[in-house]
């Protein structure tokens, strides 16, 4: 009698596009495992990511605005969920593997530092081996999760996570969808957040771009998603005019928001904080938690310090910094001895 998983795998073969990645044809895991009787390999990967501690910490990591006070602003977690939704919509319309797409989307930013790309640049500047969040995301699922055992994900999910940003394209169309969905999500929700913050208005977007893509967040996302669906076959692409307008919107956002002093006024402080934490733990490895002491012995103290700091939330990084560098009031010190 067939298992639920085997039935699901047969259904994939019968219903998905010839270009889809099939769970039954996965290139496998780093370590072989017995198959789940209910879930396909990609469904299992998705569940492992959702239940891991790194995924939960995304709710307290910066997207663009550092440690925003309002509940409205996006965090790294809400961004991840928006990427997943957009990616699943595209994958479903193209009859590609939605489970694989979702797993990649949910895991793509697990390696992001506190304070967003400012934290990433800070670690990249001081770590001898460099630091890139996409490589760290892969390291999280391969090495750091489950007390050093990793999540042991499939090749297809790992490949999509590692290649979700610039550089070589993912091996699967599902992974390529996530790369595009990531960009669609962050540009549009950053416009939304920047508008709420008073940094810009919708009307500031050049008229030619608004004419091509739409005059609201939902209209732009709809235009971009439909263009991708209508123009993709054996690769993921948008219509040339839409792609050009989207590229121009990204350039506009870079000038208006991503390098705007009003948005980035606190970034230097964030960079200094992250780098001070790095130099502290790189010199005093005995202050690292036990898991990271083991990493220091195996991969070097620089890597261990990066792993520890990259896994911090914004507020935890601030707390550790305060404990290390901000003098306590005498009343706090006195209370510790009572």
C-alpha positions as a Markdown table, in Angstrom:
| # | Residue | x | y | z |
|---|---|---|---|---|
| 1 | Unk | 0.0 | 0.0 | 0.0 |
| 2 | Unk | 1.4 | 3.4 | -1.0 |
| 3 | Unk | 2.3 | 6.0 | 1.7 |
| 4 | Unk | 0.8 | 9.5 | 1.6 |
| 5 | Unk | 4.2 | 10.8 | 0.6 |
| 6 | Unk | 4.4 | 8.3 | -2.4 |
| 7 | Unk | 1.0 | 9.4 | -3.5 |
| 8 | Unk | 1.9 | 13.1 | -3.3 |
| 9 | Unk | 5.1 | 12.4 | -5.3 |
| 10 | Unk | 3.1 | 10.7 | -8.0 |
| 11 | Unk | 0.7 | 13.6 | -8.1 |
| 12 | Unk | 3.6 | 16.0 | -8.6 |
| 13 | Unk | 4.7 | 13.9 | -11.6 |
| 14 | Unk | 1.2 | 14.0 | -13.1 |
| 15 | Unk | 0.4 | 17.6 | -12.5 |
| 16 | Unk | 3.5 | 19.8 | -12.4 |
| 17 | Unk | 5.3 | 21.4 | -15.3 |
| 18 | Unk | 8.1 | 19.5 | -17.1 |
| 19 | Unk | 10.4 | 22.2 | -15.8 |
| 20 | Unk | 9.4 | 21.7 | -12.1 |
| 21 | Unk | 11.8 | 20.2 | -9.6 |
| 22 | Unk | 10.2 | 17.0 | -8.3 |
| 23 | Unk | 10.6 | 15.9 | -4.7 |
| 24 | Unk | 11.0 | 12.3 | -5.8 |
| 25 | Unk | 14.0 | 13.3 | -8.0 |
| 26 | Unk | 15.8 | 15.4 | -5.4 |
| 27 | Unk | 19.6 | 15.1 | -5.4 |
| 28 | Unk | 19.3 | 14.3 | -1.7 |
| 29 | Unk | 20.6 | 15.5 | 1.6 |
| 30 | Unk | 24.1 | 15.9 | 3.0 |
| 31 | Unk | 23.3 | 12.9 | 5.2 |
| 32 | Unk | 20.9 | 10.2 | 4.0 |
| 33 | Unk | 17.7 | 9.8 | 6.0 |
| 34 | Unk | 14.7 | 7.5 | 5.9 |
| 35 | Unk | 11.8 | 9.2 | 4.1 |
| 36 | Unk | 8.8 | 10.5 | 6.0 |
| 37 | Unk | 5.7 | 8.5 | 5.3 |
| 38 | Unk | 3.5 | 11.6 | 5.1 |
| 39 | Unk | 5.6 | 14.6 | 3.8 |
| 40 | Unk | 7.6 | 14.9 | 0.7 |
| 41 | Unk | 11.3 | 15.8 | 1.1 |
| 42 | Unk | 10.6 | 19.5 | 0.3 |
| 43 | Unk | 7.6 | 19.7 | 2.6 |
| 44 | Unk | 9.8 | 18.2 | 5.3 |
| 45 | Unk | 12.5 | 20.9 | 4.7 |
| 46 | Unk | 9.9 | 23.7 | 4.9 |
| 47 | Unk | 8.7 | 22.3 | 8.3 |
| 48 | Unk | 12.2 | 22.1 | 9.6 |
| 49 | Unk | 12.9 | 25.7 | 8.7 |
| 50 | Unk | 9.6 | 27.0 | 10.3 |
| 51 | Unk | 10.4 | 25.2 | 13.5 |
| 52 | Unk | 14.1 | 26.2 | 13.8 |
| 53 | Unk | 15.2 | 28.9 | 16.3 |
| 54 | Unk | 16.9 | 31.0 | 13.6 |
| 55 | Unk | 13.5 | 31.5 | 11.9 |
| 56 | Unk | 11.9 | 32.7 | 15.1 |
| 57 | Unk | 14.6 | 35.2 | 15.7 |
| 58 | Unk | 13.8 | 36.9 | 12.4 |
| 59 | Unk | 10.9 | 38.7 | 14.1 |
| 60 | Unk | 13.3 | 40.9 | 16.0 |
| 61 | Unk | 15.8 | 41.6 | 13.2 |
| 62 | Unk | 15.8 | 44.9 | 11.2 |
| 63 | Unk | 14.7 | 45.0 | 7.6 |
| 64 | Unk | 15.4 | 48.7 | 6.7 |
| 65 | Unk | 14.6 | 50.9 | 9.6 |
| 66 | Unk | 16.8 | 50.1 | 12.6 |
| 67 | Unk | 14.9 | 48.8 | 15.6 |
| 68 | Unk | 11.7 | 50.5 | 14.6 |
| 69 | Unk | 9.3 | 51.5 | 17.4 |
| 70 | Unk | 6.0 | 51.2 | 15.5 |
| 71 | Unk | 4.4 | 47.9 | 15.0 |
| 72 | Unk | 3.7 | 48.8 | 11.3 |
| 73 | Unk | 7.3 | 48.5 | 10.0 |
| 74 | Unk | 8.6 | 45.3 | 8.5 |
| 75 | Unk | 11.0 | 43.0 | 10.2 |
| 76 | Unk | 13.1 | 40.3 | 8.6 |
| 77 | Unk | 10.3 | 37.8 | 9.5 |
| 78 | Unk | 7.5 | 39.8 | 7.9 |
| 79 | Unk | 9.7 | 40.3 | 4.8 |
| 80 | Unk | 10.3 | 36.6 | 4.6 |
| 81 | Unk | 6.6 | 35.8 | 4.7 |
| 82 | Unk | 5.9 | 38.3 | 2.0 |
| 83 | Unk | 8.6 | 36.8 | -0.2 |
| 84 | Unk | 7.1 | 33.3 | 0.4 |
| 85 | Unk | 3.6 | 34.5 | -0.6 |
| 86 | Unk | 4.8 | 36.2 | -3.8 |
| 87 | Unk | 7.0 | 33.3 | -4.7 |
| 88 | Unk | 4.2 | 30.7 | -4.1 |
| 89 | Unk | 1.8 | 32.7 | -6.3 |
| 90 | Unk | 4.3 | 32.7 | -9.2 |
| 91 | Unk | 5.3 | 29.0 | -8.8 |
| 92 | Unk | 1.7 | 27.9 | -8.6 |
| 93 | Unk | 0.7 | 29.8 | -11.8 |
| 94 | Unk | 3.7 | 28.2 | -13.6 |
| 95 | Unk | 2.8 | 24.8 | -12.2 |
| 96 | Unk | 6.2 | 24.5 | -10.5 |
| 97 | Unk | 6.9 | 23.0 | -7.1 |
| 98 | Unk | 5.2 | 25.3 | -4.5 |
| 99 | Unk | 6.7 | 23.3 | -1.6 |
| 100 | Unk | 10.2 | 23.7 | -2.8 |
| 101 | Unk | 9.6 | 27.4 | -3.5 |
| 102 | Unk | 8.2 | 28.0 | 0.0 |
| 103 | Unk | 11.0 | 26.2 | 1.7 |
| 104 | Unk | 13.6 | 28.3 | -0.1 |
| 105 | Unk | 11.7 | 31.5 | 0.6 |
| 106 | Unk | 11.3 | 30.8 | 4.3 |
| 107 | Unk | 15.0 | 29.9 | 4.7 |
| 108 | Unk | 16.6 | 32.5 | 2.4 |
| 109 | Unk | 17.4 | 35.1 | 5.2 |
| 110 | Unk | 18.1 | 32.9 | 8.2 |
| 111 | Unk | 21.7 | 34.1 | 8.2 |
| 112 | Unk | 21.0 | 37.9 | 8.3 |
| 113 | Unk | 22.7 | 39.9 | 11.0 |
| 114 | Unk | 21.1 | 42.2 | 13.5 |
| 115 | Unk | 20.6 | 45.7 | 12.0 |
| 116 | Unk | 20.1 | 44.4 | 8.5 |
| 117 | Unk | 22.7 | 45.1 | 5.8 |
| 118 | Unk | 24.5 | 47.5 | 8.1 |
| 119 | Unk | 25.3 | 44.5 | 10.3 |
| 120 | Unk | 26.3 | 42.5 | 7.3 |
| 121 | Unk | 28.7 | 45.2 | 6.1 |
| 122 | Unk | 30.1 | 45.6 | 9.6 |
| 123 | Unk | 31.1 | 41.9 | 9.9 |
| 124 | Unk | 32.3 | 41.7 | 6.3 |
| 125 | Unk | 34.7 | 44.5 | 7.0 |
| 126 | Unk | 36.3 | 42.8 | 10.0 |
| 127 | Unk | 36.0 | 39.0 | 9.6 |
| 128 | Unk | 39.1 | 37.6 | 7.9 |
| 129 | Unk | 37.0 | 35.3 | 5.7 |
| 130 | Unk | 34.4 | 38.0 | 4.9 |
| 131 | Unk | 30.7 | 37.8 | 5.6 |
| 132 | Unk | 27.7 | 37.5 | 3.2 |
| 133 | Unk | 24.3 | 36.8 | 4.6 |
| 134 | Unk | 23.3 | 34.3 | 1.9 |
| 135 | Unk | 26.4 | 32.2 | 2.7 |
| 136 | Unk | 25.6 | 32.5 | 6.4 |
| 137 | Unk | 22.0 | 31.4 | 5.7 |
| 138 | Unk | 23.4 | 28.2 | 4.2 |
| 139 | Unk | 25.8 | 27.8 | 7.2 |
| 140 | Unk | 22.8 | 28.2 | 9.6 |
| 141 | Unk | 20.9 | 25.3 | 8.0 |
| 142 | Unk | 24.0 | 23.2 | 7.4 |
| 143 | Unk | 26.0 | 23.7 | 10.6 |
| 144 | Unk | 24.5 | 26.0 | 13.3 |
| 145 | Unk | 21.0 | 24.8 | 13.9 |
| 146 | Unk | 20.1 | 21.8 | 16.2 |
| 147 | Unk | 23.2 | 22.3 | 18.3 |
| 148 | Unk | 25.7 | 21.9 | 15.5 |
| 149 | Unk | 23.9 | 19.1 | 13.6 |
| 150 | Unk | 22.2 | 21.4 | 11.1 |
| 151 | Unk | 18.8 | 20.8 | 9.5 |
| 152 | Unk | 20.1 | 18.4 | 6.8 |
| 153 | Unk | 18.1 | 19.9 | 4.0 |
| 154 | Unk | 17.9 | 18.8 | 0.4 |
| 155 | Unk | 20.3 | 20.0 | -2.2 |
| 156 | Unk | 17.5 | 22.0 | -4.0 |
| 157 | Unk | 16.6 | 24.0 | -0.9 |
| 158 | Unk | 20.2 | 24.6 | 0.1 |
| 159 | Unk | 21.1 | 25.7 | -3.5 |
| 160 | Unk | 18.1 | 28.1 | -3.6 |
| 161 | Unk | 19.0 | 29.6 | -0.2 |
| 162 | Unk | 22.7 | 30.1 | -1.2 |
| 163 | Unk | 21.8 | 31.7 | -4.6 |
| 164 | Unk | 18.8 | 33.9 | -3.7 |
| 165 | Unk | 20.7 | 37.1 | -4.3 |
| 166 | Unk | 23.3 | 38.3 | -6.8 |
| 167 | Unk | 25.6 | 36.0 | -8.6 |
| 168 | Unk | 25.0 | 32.6 | -10.1 |
| 169 | Unk | 21.4 | 31.6 | -10.6 |
| 170 | Unk | 19.8 | 28.8 | -8.6 |
| 171 | Unk | 19.8 | 25.3 | -10.2 |
| 172 | Unk | 16.0 | 25.2 | -10.1 |
| 173 | Unk | 13.3 | 27.5 | -11.5 |
| 174 | Unk | 11.8 | 27.5 | -8.0 |
| 175 | Unk | 15.0 | 29.0 | -6.6 |
| 176 | Unk | 15.1 | 31.6 | -9.4 |
| 177 | Unk | 11.5 | 32.6 | -8.5 |
| 178 | Unk | 12.5 | 33.2 | -4.9 |
| 179 | Unk | 15.3 | 35.6 | -6.1 |
| 180 | Unk | 12.8 | 37.6 | -8.1 |
| 181 | Unk | 10.2 | 37.5 | -5.3 |
| 182 | Unk | 12.7 | 38.7 | -2.8 |
| 183 | Unk | 13.3 | 41.8 | -4.8 |
| 184 | Unk | 9.7 | 42.4 | -5.6 |
| 185 | Unk | 8.8 | 42.1 | -1.9 |
| 186 | Unk | 11.6 | 44.3 | -0.4 |
| 187 | Unk | 11.3 | 47.2 | -2.9 |
| 188 | Unk | 7.6 | 47.5 | -2.6 |
| 189 | Unk | 7.4 | 47.1 | 1.2 |
| 190 | Unk | 10.3 | 49.5 | 1.6 |
| 191 | Unk | 8.3 | 52.1 | -0.3 |
| 192 | Unk | 5.4 | 51.4 | 2.0 |
| 193 | Unk | 7.6 | 51.7 | 5.2 |
| 194 | Unk | 9.4 | 54.8 | 3.9 |
| 195 | Unk | 6.0 | 56.4 | 3.1 |
| 196 | Unk | 4.8 | 55.7 | 6.7 |
| 197 | Unk | 8.0 | 57.1 | 8.1 |
| 198 | Unk | 7.6 | 60.3 | 6.1 |
| 199 | Unk | 10.8 | 59.7 | 4.0 |
| 200 | Unk | 8.9 | 59.8 | 0.7 |
| 201 | Unk | 5.5 | 59.8 | -0.9 |
| 202 | Unk | 4.1 | 57.6 | -3.7 |
| 203 | Unk | 4.1 | 60.6 | -5.9 |
| 204 | Unk | 7.8 | 60.9 | -5.6 |
| 205 | Unk | 8.3 | 57.9 | -7.8 |
| 206 | Unk | 9.0 | 59.0 | -11.3 |
| 207 | Unk | 5.8 | 59.2 | -13.4 |
| 208 | Unk | 7.2 | 56.9 | -16.1 |
| 209 | Unk | 7.8 | 54.2 | -13.6 |
| 210 | Unk | 4.3 | 54.6 | -12.1 |
| 211 | Unk | 2.8 | 54.5 | -15.6 |
| 212 | Unk | 4.5 | 51.2 | -16.3 |
| 213 | Unk | 4.2 | 49.4 | -13.0 |
| 214 | Unk | 1.2 | 51.0 | -11.2 |
| 215 | Unk | 0.5 | 53.7 | -8.7 |
| 216 | Unk | 0.2 | 51.6 | -5.5 |
| 217 | Unk | 2.0 | 48.7 | -3.8 |
| 218 | Unk | -0.6 | 46.2 | -4.8 |
| 219 | Unk | -0.8 | 47.4 | -8.4 |
| 220 | Unk | 3.0 | 47.2 | -8.7 |
| 221 | Unk | 3.2 | 43.7 | -7.2 |
| 222 | Unk | 0.4 | 42.6 | -9.5 |
| 223 | Unk | 2.1 | 44.0 | -12.6 |
| 224 | Unk | 5.5 | 42.4 | -11.7 |
| 225 | Unk | 4.0 | 39.0 | -10.8 |
| 226 | Unk | 1.8 | 38.8 | -13.9 |
| 227 | Unk | 4.7 | 39.8 | -16.1 |
| 228 | Unk | 6.8 | 37.0 | -14.7 |
| 229 | Unk | 4.0 | 34.5 | -15.1 |
| 230 | Unk | 3.3 | 35.5 | -18.7 |
| 231 | Unk | 6.9 | 35.6 | -19.8 |
| 232 | Unk | 8.5 | 32.6 | -18.1 |
| 233 | Unk | 8.9 | 29.1 | -19.5 |
| 234 | Unk | 12.2 | 27.3 | -19.1 |
| 235 | Unk | 13.6 | 30.3 | -17.2 |
| 236 | Unk | 12.2 | 33.1 | -15.0 |
| 237 | Unk | 11.9 | 36.4 | -16.7 |
| 238 | Unk | 9.7 | 39.5 | -17.1 |
| 239 | Unk | 8.8 | 41.5 | -20.1 |
| 240 | Unk | 11.6 | 43.8 | -21.2 |
| 241 | Unk | 9.8 | 47.1 | -20.5 |
| 242 | Unk | 8.6 | 45.9 | -17.1 |
| 243 | Unk | 12.0 | 44.7 | -16.2 |
| 244 | Unk | 13.6 | 48.0 | -17.2 |
| 245 | Unk | 11.0 | 50.0 | -15.1 |
| 246 | Unk | 11.6 | 47.7 | -12.2 |
| 247 | Unk | 15.4 | 48.3 | -12.4 |
| 248 | Unk | 14.7 | 52.0 | -12.5 |
| 249 | Unk | 12.5 | 51.8 | -9.4 |
| 250 | Unk | 15.4 | 50.0 | -7.6 |
| 251 | Unk | 17.8 | 52.8 | -8.6 |
| 252 | Unk | 15.2 | 55.4 | -7.4 |
| 253 | Unk | 14.9 | 53.6 | -4.0 |
| 254 | Unk | 18.6 | 53.4 | -3.6 |
| 255 | Unk | 18.9 | 57.1 | -4.0 |
| 256 | Unk | 15.7 | 58.1 | -2.1 |
| 257 | Unk | 15.7 | 55.6 | 0.7 |
| 258 | Unk | 18.6 | 53.2 | 1.0 |
| 259 | Unk | 21.2 | 55.9 | 1.2 |
| 260 | Unk | 18.9 | 58.6 | 2.8 |
| 261 | Unk | 20.5 | 60.1 | 5.9 |
| 262 | Unk | 17.1 | 60.2 | 7.6 |
| 263 | Unk | 16.9 | 56.4 | 7.2 |
| 264 | Unk | 20.6 | 55.7 | 7.9 |
| 265 | Unk | 21.4 | 58.2 | 10.6 |
| 266 | Unk | 21.8 | 55.4 | 13.2 |
| 267 | Unk | 23.7 | 53.0 | 10.9 |
| 268 | Unk | 27.2 | 54.1 | 11.9 |
| 269 | Unk | 26.3 | 53.4 | 15.6 |
| 270 | Unk | 25.0 | 49.9 | 14.5 |
| 271 | Unk | 28.2 | 49.2 | 12.6 |
| 272 | Unk | 30.3 | 50.3 | 15.5 |
| 273 | Unk | 28.3 | 48.2 | 17.9 |
| 274 | Unk | 28.6 | 45.1 | 15.8 |
| 275 | Unk | 32.3 | 45.5 | 15.2 |
| 276 | Unk | 33.0 | 46.2 | 18.9 |
| 277 | Unk | 31.2 | 42.9 | 19.7 |
| 278 | Unk | 33.2 | 41.1 | 17.1 |
| 279 | Unk | 36.6 | 42.3 | 18.4 |
| 280 | Unk | 35.5 | 41.6 | 22.0 |
| 281 | Unk | 34.6 | 37.9 | 21.3 |
| 282 | Unk | 37.5 | 37.5 | 18.9 |
| 283 | Unk | 39.9 | 38.4 | 21.7 |
| 284 | Unk | 38.0 | 36.8 | 24.6 |
| 285 | Unk | 36.7 | 33.6 | 23.2 |
| 286 | Unk | 36.1 | 32.3 | 26.7 |
| 287 | Unk | 33.1 | 34.6 | 26.8 |
| 288 | Unk | 31.4 | 32.8 | 23.9 |
| 289 | Unk | 28.6 | 30.3 | 24.6 |
| 290 | Unk | 29.8 | 26.6 | 24.6 |
| 291 | Unk | 28.5 | 25.8 | 21.1 |
| 292 | Unk | 30.6 | 28.6 | 19.7 |
| 293 | Unk | 33.7 | 27.6 | 21.6 |
| 294 | Unk | 33.5 | 24.3 | 19.7 |
| 295 | Unk | 33.2 | 26.2 | 16.4 |
| 296 | Unk | 36.3 | 28.3 | 17.4 |
| 297 | Unk | 38.3 | 25.1 | 17.8 |
| 298 | Unk | 37.2 | 23.8 | 14.5 |
| 299 | Unk | 36.8 | 26.8 | 12.2 |
| 300 | Unk | 38.7 | 29.6 | 14.0 |
| 301 | Unk | 37.7 | 32.3 | 16.5 |
| 302 | Unk | 36.8 | 34.8 | 13.7 |
| 303 | Unk | 34.1 | 32.4 | 12.3 |
| 304 | Unk | 32.8 | 31.6 | 15.8 |
| 305 | Unk | 32.4 | 35.3 | 16.7 |
| 306 | Unk | 30.6 | 36.0 | 13.4 |
| 307 | Unk | 28.3 | 33.0 | 13.9 |
| 308 | Unk | 27.4 | 34.2 | 17.4 |
| 309 | Unk | 26.8 | 37.8 | 16.5 |
| 310 | Unk | 25.0 | 37.1 | 13.2 |
| 311 | Unk | 22.5 | 35.0 | 15.1 |
| 312 | Unk | 21.6 | 37.8 | 17.5 |
| 313 | Unk | 18.5 | 39.9 | 17.3 |
| 314 | Unk | 18.8 | 43.7 | 17.3 |
| 315 | Unk | 17.8 | 44.0 | 20.9 |
| 316 | Unk | 19.9 | 41.1 | 22.1 |
| 317 | Unk | 23.0 | 42.7 | 20.4 |
| 318 | Unk | 22.2 | 46.0 | 22.2 |
| 319 | Unk | 21.8 | 44.2 | 25.5 |
| 320 | Unk | 25.1 | 42.4 | 25.2 |
| 321 | Unk | 26.9 | 45.6 | 24.1 |
| 322 | Unk | 25.4 | 47.4 | 27.1 |
| 323 | Unk | 26.6 | 44.7 | 29.5 |
| 324 | Unk | 30.1 | 44.8 | 28.0 |
| 325 | Unk | 30.6 | 48.5 | 27.5 |
| 326 | Unk | 28.1 | 50.7 | 29.4 |
| 327 | Unk | 28.8 | 51.3 | 33.1 |
| 328 | Unk | 26.0 | 50.1 | 35.4 |
| 329 | Unk | 24.5 | 52.3 | 38.1 |
| 330 | Unk | 25.8 | 51.6 | 41.6 |
| 331 | Unk | 22.3 | 50.5 | 42.6 |
| 332 | Unk | 22.3 | 47.8 | 40.0 |
| 333 | Unk | 25.8 | 46.6 | 41.1 |
| 334 | Unk | 24.8 | 46.6 | 44.7 |
| 335 | Unk | 21.6 | 44.7 | 44.0 |
| 336 | Unk | 23.7 | 41.9 | 42.5 |
| 337 | Unk | 25.4 | 41.3 | 45.9 |
| 338 | Unk | 22.3 | 41.4 | 48.0 |
